[in-house]
Amino acid sequence: MPNYPINSSAAGAHIGLDAPQNKVPKGYKTAQVPRLTGEQLRLFHDFFGLAAPEGSLYKRAMGDLEGFEPQETTAKRDFQQALGGMGSRFAGLGTGAMQSSAFQHAGTQAGEDFATKLAQQRQKYQREALSDLLDVYGALMGTQPYQQFLVKKDKKPGFWSQIGSGLTEGLFGGLGSYLKGGF
């Protein structure tokens, strides 16, 4: 019985056999066999989950920076320490130094530098996630966990064929018994 490959989709049973572009010819049915071991298949589906819209990598690549919070917290703490150090430095210059335009300018510049660096870090974080996501997509598209193919359907005898077969068996069975000396 020949088997004809029809589809080796990355998502296997989830995509493919029921899709309209895969017409199953009359007299055939679809079948599939896994190309991966059970453990490999589990890892494949876990990997697939990263790239799904509800996956963390996908969310990060699309701008959800929830995972960026630890880096942001560290940057804010460093900024506050820098401001404290700047205040101490200007306080050591005398009583009017903290009121000077130089101190105000230094504080404004530090704030702008902090905001710029933090925005750059966020963009880098998102860009890295997008690059990783594209790598995952590339790996998933090259993986075919299932081989799907067509097999000929077993022919089931029709009603009249079964009746004819039964009558034939009965007739020849009876004739054979008669010829052996039976009845």
GIHU-V458224 format. One record per residue. RES is the residue in one letter. SS is DSSP state (H for helix, E for strand, - for the rest). PSI is psi in whole degrees, 0 to 359 (* if undefined). Layout:
res=(RES | RES)
ss=(SS | SS)
psi=(PSI | PSI)
This chain:
res=(M | P | N | Y | P | I | N | S | S | A | A | G | A | H | I | G | L | D | A | P | Q | N | K | V | P | K | G | Y | K | T | A | Q | V | P | R | L | T | G | E | Q | L | R | L | F | H | D | F | F | G | L | A | A | P | E | G | S | L | Y | K | R | A | M | G | D | L | E | G | F | E | P | Q | E | T | T | A | K | R | D | F | Q | Q | A | L | G | G | M | G | S | R | F | A | G | L | G | T | G | A | M | Q | S | S | A | F | Q | H | A | G | T | Q | A | G | E | D | F | A | T | K | L | A | Q | Q | R | Q | K | Y | Q | R | E | A | L | S | D | L | L | D | V | Y | G | A | L | M | G | T | Q | P | Y | Q | Q | F | L | V | K | K | D | K | K | P | G | F | W | S | Q | I | G | S | G | L | T | E | G | L | F | G | G | L | G | S | Y | L | K | G | G | F)
ss=(- | - | E | E | E | E | E | - | - | - | - | H | H | H | - | - | - | - | - | - | - | - | - | - | - | - | - | E | E | E | E | E | E | E | - | - | - | H | H | H | H | H | H | H | H | H | H | H | H | H | H | - | - | - | - | H | H | H | H | H | H | - | - | - | - | H | H | H | H | H | H | H | H | H | H | H | H | H | H | H | H | H | H | H | H | H | H | H | H | H | H | - | - | - | - | - | H | H | H | - | H | H | H | H | H | H | H | H | H | H | H | H | H | H | H | H | H | H | H | H | H | H | H | H | H | H | H | H | H | H | H | H | H | H | H | H | H | H | H | H | H | - | - | - | - | E | E | E | E | E | E | E | - | - | - | - | - | - | H | H | H | H | H | H | H | H | H | H | H | H | H | H | H | H | H | H | H | H | H | - | - | - | -)
psi=(116 | 146 | 136 | 115 | 137 | 334 | 134 | 65 | 154 | 326 | 0 | 241 | 339 | 334 | 141 | 280 | 327 | 358 | 145 | 333 | 347 | 81 | 130 | 118 | 153 | 137 | 0 | 159 | 164 | 152 | 162 | 152 | 143 | 144 | 348 | 155 | 169 | 317 | 318 | 321 | 319 | 314 | 321 | 314 | 325 | 317 | 320 | 323 | 329 | 324 | 353 | 153 | 333 | 358 | 152 | 321 | 317 | 314 | 317 | 317 | 331 | 6 | 358 | 108 | 33 | 321 | 351 | 350 | 318 | 318 | 321 | 318 | 316 | 316 | 319 | 319 | 316 | 321 | 316 | 322 | 320 | 319 | 319 | 317 | 320 | 318 | 317 | 318 | 315 | 327 | 328 | 345 | 348 | 173 | 328 | 351 | 325 | 339 | 356 | 159 | 333 | 318 | 315 | 318 | 317 | 319 | 317 | 316 | 318 | 319 | 318 | 319 | 317 | 311 | 319 | 313 | 319 | 319 | 320 | 320 | 319 | 315 | 319 | 316 | 314 | 318 | 318 | 320 | 319 | 317 | 315 | 319 | 317 | 323 | 317 | 313 | 317 | 317 | 319 | 321 | 334 | 355 | 131 | 91 | 340 | 143 | 122 | 142 | 171 | 143 | 148 | 138 | 147 | 133 | 128 | 132 | 141 | 173 | 308 | 328 | 320 | 319 | 315 | 320 | 319 | 317 | 320 | 315 | 318 | 316 | 309 | 329 | 317 | 319 | 319 | 321 | 321 | 317 | 334 | 359 | 18 | 202 | *)
